[in-house]
Structure formats: structure tokens, C-alpha cells
């Protein structure tokens, strides 16, 4: 199974996002200006990973 969470965090860093704070459970909040994205500790599917990329405004598809 792919580890989407590590890949997503790296892509967010490359696109100017920075870690903002820990949220409930294993979730982290990343931000870039006023855009905030929540990334879970375990991302079970590519569909969820693609939804996070779309929310961040990054044109990347798994």
C-alpha cells in the first residue's frame, strides 16, 4: 500500500505550504497564506490524496 501522507507532505512543502499545527487524532494542518489543508496521519486511498491536492490548489494526481 502506498504511503500517500509522506508524498503529500513533501508536495505541500515544494509548493510553499508549511506545517501550522497538530489537530485532532493524527491530523496535521498545513497552510499557505489563507489556504489551509488538513492531512491525516494515514491516507487510505488515492482518491483521498487527490482530494487533498485539489483542496490545496495543486495540480497533481495520484
N, C-alpha and C positions, 0 to 999 in steps of 0.2 A: 504494500500500500504506500502510495506517495505521501510524503510529509509536506503538505501544502503550506502549513503555517510558517515553516522556515523560509520557503521560497517567497511567500507573500511578504514577510517582514523585510527580506532583502530587496525586493522590488520596491516596496514603500520607501526604504532608505535611499535607493537610487533615484527616486522621483521626488526627493525633498521632504518627505514626511519624517517626523520624529516621534519618538515614544513620548506620550503625555502622562498616562498614569495607569495603574492596575485597576481593574473593575471587578465586579462580582465573579467568583469562581476563578477560572483560569483565563479570563478575558483581559485583553490589554486595549487601551485606547491610544490611537496614533492620530496626529494632526499635522496639517499643513495650512497655515492661515486659519480660516474659519471652517475648513473641511475636517471633519472628524470621522474616523473609521474604527470600528471595533473588530479586533482579530481574536478569535478563540484559540485556546491552547491546543485543541485538536480540531482539525477541519476534515470532516469525513469524506467529502466529495468534491469533485472538480466544479460542480455546479455552485456550491457554496463559495469556493475560491473565486470563481468568475464573478459572483455577485459582489464580493468584497472589492475586486478590481473595478467593477462598474461603479460602485458607490464612491470609490476614491477618484474616479475620473481618469483611470489609467487604461489605455488600450492594450490589454494583454489577455490572452485566452489560454486556458489550460486544456 
